[in-house]
Amino acid sequence: MVQKAKILLVDDRPENLLALEAILSALDQTLVRASSGEEALKALLTDDFAVILLDVQMPGMDGFETAAHIKRRERTRDIPIIFLTAINHGPHHTFRGYAAGAVDYISKPFDPWVLRAKVSVFVELYMKNCQLREQASLLRLQLEGNGKDEGGEAKESAGLLAELSARLAAVEEQAEALTKQLNDDSTDAAAVATAAHLERKLTGLRRALDALEPGTGTTSSVSSQN
């Protein structure tokens, strides 16, 4: 079962962290505080996060430098980063934020509803990816089990395939609805691209699962595709 997503809030001012927690509490996810870039990088060593809200101006390691470290690590390079800044920035400053790997750049004071809506998109995408990994894990177990004695396990394998197919169908339906919503709302291009990538993964998993059905393929043919 997918647990609550973790959202990393990075700001050197306690009052700003408190304000972010108040805005995002309605999402009912796990909010993790970090008061510096170094503290954020430490948190990222052990936990997985759906999205990072990162203040630009911080003493010591600023937001740009912190983002650069995050993007250099294989474990964390794909985590979406939303920059938050009180600076009256021009195009060059904004470009620097996107060049550092941010998916969005929001100026303070920001609209609480807009921020919450943006964060919720990445939380939902993270949840779908977690569900996809679960389905892939079950599929791998099925592939490994296909090499065992077929007589006593045929019924069990058929039941597992049916369960896998049903679970995957539910994820496919949710992913399709999310992609349609993102396209209709003209949401950030990064979120739309992430949703499209998720749908491609689902398509590949569906093909592999279909190949396991009796009469449509063999374990060896599926294994050779993965």
The 8 nearest C-alpha neighbors of each residue, nearest first, counted from 0:
[[1, 2, 130, 133, 129, 3, 126, 134],
 [2, 0, 129, 3, 130, 126, 4, 133],
 [1, 3, 0, 4, 126, 129, 28, 5],
 [4, 2, 28, 29, 5, 1, 27, 126],
 [3, 5, 28, 49, 29, 2, 122, 6],
 [4, 6, 29, 48, 30, 49, 28, 3],
 [5, 7, 30, 50, 48, 49, 51, 31],
 [6, 8, 51, 31, 52, 32, 30, 9],
 [9, 7, 52, 32, 31, 33, 51, 53],
 [10, 8, 33, 53, 34, 54, 52, 32],
 [11, 9, 34, 54, 12, 16, 35, 33],
 [10, 12, 34, 35, 57, 13, 9, 58],
 [11, 13, 15, 14, 10, 16, 34, 57],
 [14, 12, 16, 15, 17, 11, 10, 34],
 [15, 13, 17, 16, 12, 18, 19, 11],
 [16, 14, 18, 17, 13, 12, 19, 10],
 [15, 17, 13, 19, 18, 14, 20, 10],
 [16, 18, 14, 20, 15, 19, 13, 21],
 [17, 19, 15, 21, 16, 20, 14, 22],
 [20, 18, 16, 22, 21, 17, 23, 15],
 [19, 21, 17, 23, 18, 22, 24, 16],
 [20, 22, 18, 19, 24, 23, 17, 25],
 [23, 21, 19, 20, 24, 111, 18, 115],
 [22, 24, 20, 25, 26, 21, 115, 19],
 [23, 25, 26, 21, 27, 20, 22, 28],
 [26, 24, 27, 23, 22, 21, 28, 115],
 [27, 25, 24, 28, 23, 119, 115, 22],
 [28, 26, 25, 24, 29, 23, 3, 30],
 [27, 29, 3, 4, 26, 5, 30, 24],
 [28, 30, 5, 4, 6, 3, 31, 27],
 [29, 31, 6, 5, 7, 28, 32, 20],
 [30, 32, 7, 8, 6, 29, 33, 5],
 [33, 31, 8, 7, 9, 34, 30, 16],
 [32, 34, 9, 39, 38, 35, 8, 10],
 [33, 35, 11, 10, 9, 38, 32, 12],
 [36, 34, 38, 37, 11, 33, 39, 10],
 [35, 37, 39, 65, 38, 60, 40, 61],
 [36, 38, 40, 35, 39, 41, 60, 65],
 [37, 39, 41, 35, 33, 36, 40, 42],
 [40, 38, 36, 42, 33, 41, 37, 35],
 [41, 39, 43, 37, 42, 38, 36, 44],
 [40, 42, 38, 44, 39, 43, 37, 45],
 [43, 41, 39, 44, 40, 45, 46, 38],
 [42, 44, 40, 41, 46, 45, 39, 47],
 [45, 43, 41, 42, 46, 40, 74, 47],
 [44, 46, 43, 42, 47, 41, 40, 74],
 [47, 45, 43, 44, 42, 48, 5, 41],
 [48, 46, 43, 5, 49, 45, 75, 4],
 [49, 47, 5, 50, 6, 46, 4, 7],
 [48, 50, 125, 122, 6, 5, 4, 121],
 [49, 51, 79, 6, 48, 78, 80, 121],
 [52, 50, 7, 80, 6, 53, 81, 8],
 [53, 51, 81, 8, 82, 80, 9, 7],
 [52, 54, 9, 82, 83, 51, 81, 62],
 [53, 55, 83, 10, 62, 56, 82, 84],
 [56, 54, 62, 84, 61, 83, 57, 53],
 [55, 57, 61, 54, 62, 84, 58, 85],
 [58, 56, 61, 11, 55, 59, 60, 62],
 [59, 57, 60, 61, 56, 11, 35, 36],
 [58, 60, 61, 57, 36, 35, 37, 56],
 [59, 61, 36, 64, 58, 65, 57, 62],
 [62, 60, 57, 64, 56, 63, 55, 59],
 [61, 63, 55, 65, 64, 54, 66, 53],
 [62, 64, 66, 65, 61, 99, 67, 55],
 [65, 63, 67, 66, 62, 61, 60, 68],
 [64, 66, 62, 68, 36, 67, 63, 61],
 [67, 65, 69, 63, 68, 64, 62, 99],
 [66, 68, 64, 70, 65, 69, 99, 63],
 [69, 67, 71, 65, 66, 70, 64, 72],
 [70, 68, 66, 67, 71, 72, 75, 76],
 [69, 71, 76, 67, 72, 68, 66, 75],
 [72, 70, 68, 69, 76, 67, 73, 75],
 [73, 71, 74, 75, 70, 69, 76, 68],
 [72, 74, 76, 75, 71, 70, 77, 69],
 [75, 73, 72, 76, 77, 44, 43, 69],
 [74, 76, 72, 78, 77, 73, 69, 70],
 [75, 77, 70, 73, 72, 78, 69, 74],
 [76, 78, 75, 79, 70, 74, 73, 69],
 [77, 79, 75, 76, 50, 80, 49, 48],
 [80, 78, 50, 102, 51, 77, 81, 101],
 [81, 79, 51, 101, 102, 50, 52, 82],
 [82, 80, 103, 52, 101, 104, 102, 53],
 [81, 83, 104, 53, 54, 52, 105, 103],
 [82, 84, 54, 105, 106, 53, 55, 104],
 [85, 83, 106, 55, 86, 107, 54, 105],
 [84, 86, 107, 106, 87, 83, 108, 56],
 [87, 85, 88, 84, 106, 107, 56, 55],
 [88, 86, 85, 89, 106, 84, 92, 107],
 [89, 87, 86, 92, 93, 90, 91, 85],
 [88, 90, 92, 91, 93, 87, 94, 86],
 [91, 89, 93, 92, 94, 88, 95, 96],
 [92, 90, 94, 93, 89, 95, 88, 96],
 [91, 93, 95, 89, 94, 88, 90, 96],
 [92, 94, 90, 96, 95, 91, 89, 97],
 [95, 93, 91, 97, 96, 92, 98, 90],
 [94, 96, 98, 92, 93, 97, 99, 91],
 [97, 95, 93, 99, 94, 98, 101, 92],
 [96, 98, 101, 94, 100, 99, 95, 93],
 [99, 97, 95, 100, 96, 94, 101, 93],
 [100, 98, 96, 97, 67, 101, 66, 63],
 [99, 101, 97, 98, 102, 66, 96, 70],
 [100, 102, 97, 80, 103, 81, 96, 99],
 [103, 101, 80, 81, 79, 189, 100, 97],
 [104, 102, 81, 101, 82, 105, 80, 97],
 [103, 105, 82, 81, 83, 106, 96, 101],
 [106, 104, 83, 82, 84, 103, 107, 109],
 [107, 105, 84, 85, 83, 109, 108, 104],
 [108, 106, 109, 85, 84, 105, 83, 86],
 [107, 109, 106, 110, 85, 84, 105, 111],
 [110, 108, 107, 106, 111, 105, 114, 113],
 [109, 111, 113, 112, 114, 108, 107, 115],
 [112, 110, 114, 113, 22, 109, 115, 23],
 [113, 111, 115, 114, 110, 116, 22, 117],
 [114, 112, 116, 110, 115, 111, 117, 109],
 [113, 115, 117, 111, 116, 112, 118, 110],
 [114, 116, 112, 118, 113, 117, 23, 119],
 [117, 115, 113, 119, 114, 118, 112, 120],
 [118, 116, 114, 120, 119, 115, 113, 121],
 [117, 119, 115, 121, 120, 116, 114, 122],
 [118, 120, 122, 116, 117, 121, 115, 123],
 [121, 119, 123, 117, 118, 122, 124, 116],
 [122, 120, 124, 123, 118, 119, 125, 49],
 [121, 123, 119, 125, 49, 124, 120, 126],
 [122, 124, 126, 120, 125, 121, 119, 127],
 [123, 125, 121, 127, 126, 122, 128, 120],
 [124, 126, 122, 128, 123, 49, 127, 121],
 [127, 125, 129, 123, 128, 124, 122, 130],
 [128, 126, 130, 124, 129, 125, 131, 123],
 [127, 129, 131, 125, 130, 126, 132, 124],
 [130, 128, 126, 132, 131, 127, 125, 133],
 [131, 129, 127, 133, 128, 132, 126, 134],
 [130, 132, 128, 134, 133, 129, 127, 135],
 [133, 131, 135, 129, 130, 134, 136, 128],
 [134, 132, 130, 136, 131, 135, 137, 129],
 [133, 135, 137, 131, 136, 132, 138, 130],
 [136, 134, 138, 132, 133, 137, 131, 139],
 [137, 135, 133, 139, 138, 134, 132, 140],
 [138, 136, 140, 134, 135, 139, 141, 133],
 [137, 139, 135, 141, 140, 136, 134, 142],
 [140, 138, 142, 136, 141, 137, 135, 143],
 [139, 141, 137, 143, 138, 142, 144, 136],
 [142, 140, 138, 144, 139, 143, 145, 137],
 [141, 143, 139, 145, 144, 140, 218, 138],
 [144, 142, 140, 141, 145, 146, 139, 147],
 [145, 143, 141, 146, 142, 147, 140, 156],
 [144, 146, 142, 143, 147, 141, 218, 149],
 [145, 147, 144, 143, 148, 142, 149, 218],
 [148, 146, 145, 144, 149, 143, 152, 150],
 [149, 147, 150, 151, 152, 146, 145, 153],
 [148, 150, 152, 153, 151, 147, 145, 146],
 [151, 149, 152, 148, 153, 154, 147, 155],
 [150, 152, 149, 153, 148, 154, 155, 147],
 [153, 151, 155, 149, 154, 150, 156, 148],
 [154, 152, 156, 149, 155, 150, 151, 157],
 [153, 155, 157, 156, 152, 158, 151, 150],
 [154, 156, 152, 158, 157, 153, 159, 151],
 [157, 155, 159, 153, 158, 154, 152, 160],
 [158, 156, 160, 154, 159, 155, 153, 161],
 [157, 159, 155, 161, 156, 160, 162, 154],
 [158, 160, 162, 156, 161, 157, 163, 155],
 [161, 159, 163, 157, 162, 158, 164, 156],
 [160, 162, 164, 158, 159, 163, 165, 157],
 [163, 161, 159, 165, 160, 164, 166, 158],
 [164, 162, 160, 166, 161, 165, 167, 159],
 [163, 165, 161, 167, 162, 166, 168, 160],
 [166, 164, 168, 162, 167, 163, 161, 169],
 [167, 165, 163, 169, 168, 164, 162, 170],
 [166, 168, 170, 164, 169, 165, 163, 171],
 [167, 169, 171, 165, 166, 170, 164, 172],
 [168, 170, 172, 166, 167, 171, 173, 165],
 [169, 171, 167, 173, 172, 168, 174, 166],
 [172, 170, 168, 174, 169, 173, 167, 175],
 [171, 173, 175, 169, 170, 174, 168, 176],
 [172, 174, 170, 176, 175, 171, 177, 169],
 [173, 175, 177, 171, 176, 172, 170, 178],
 [176, 174, 172, 178, 173, 177, 171, 179],
 [175, 177, 173, 179, 174, 178, 180, 172],
 [178, 176, 174, 180, 179, 175, 173, 181],
 [177, 179, 181, 175, 180, 176, 194, 174],
 [180, 178, 176, 182, 177, 181, 183, 175],
 [179, 181, 177, 183, 178, 182, 184, 176],
 [180, 182, 178, 184, 186, 179, 183, 185],
 [181, 183, 185, 179, 180, 184, 178, 186],
 [184, 182, 180, 181, 185, 179, 186, 178],
 [183, 185, 181, 186, 182, 180, 179, 187],
 [186, 184, 182, 183, 181, 187, 188, 180],
 [185, 187, 181, 184, 188, 182, 191, 190],
 [188, 186, 189, 190, 191, 185, 103, 102],
 [187, 189, 191, 190, 192, 186, 185, 102],
 [190, 188, 192, 187, 191, 102, 193, 186],
 [189, 191, 193, 192, 187, 188, 194, 186],
 [192, 190, 188, 194, 193, 189, 181, 195],
 [193, 191, 195, 189, 194, 190, 188, 196],
 [194, 192, 190, 196, 195, 191, 189, 197],
 [193, 195, 197, 191, 196, 192, 178, 190],
 [194, 196, 192, 198, 197, 193, 191, 199],
 [197, 195, 193, 199, 194, 198, 192, 200],
 [196, 198, 194, 200, 195, 199, 193, 201],
 [197, 199, 201, 195, 200, 196, 202, 194],
 [200, 198, 202, 196, 201, 197, 195, 203],
 [201, 199, 197, 203, 198, 202, 204, 196],
 [200, 202, 198, 204, 199, 203, 205, 197],
 [203, 201, 199, 205, 200, 204, 198, 206],
 [204, 202, 200, 206, 201, 205, 207, 199],
 [203, 205, 201, 207, 206, 202, 208, 200],
 [206, 204, 208, 202, 207, 203, 209, 201],
 [207, 205, 209, 203, 208, 204, 210, 202],
 [208, 206, 204, 210, 205, 209, 221, 203],
 [207, 209, 205, 211, 210, 206, 204, 212],
 [210, 208, 206, 211, 212, 207, 205, 215],
 [211, 209, 216, 207, 215, 208, 212, 206],
 [212, 210, 208, 209, 216, 217, 213, 218],
 [211, 213, 209, 210, 215, 214, 216, 208],
 [214, 212, 215, 211, 216, 210, 217, 209],
 [213, 215, 216, 212, 217, 211, 210, 209],
 [216, 214, 210, 213, 212, 211, 209, 217],
 [217, 215, 210, 211, 214, 220, 212, 218],
 [218, 216, 220, 219, 211, 221, 210, 215],
 [217, 219, 221, 220, 222, 142, 211, 145],
 [218, 220, 222, 217, 221, 223, 216, 224],
 [219, 221, 223, 217, 218, 222, 216, 224],
 [222, 220, 218, 224, 223, 219, 207, 210],
 [223, 221, 219, 224, 225, 220, 218, 142],
 [222, 224, 220, 221, 225, 219, 218, 217],
 [223, 225, 221, 222, 220, 207, 219, 203],
 [224, 222, 223, 221, 207, 203, 220, 204]]
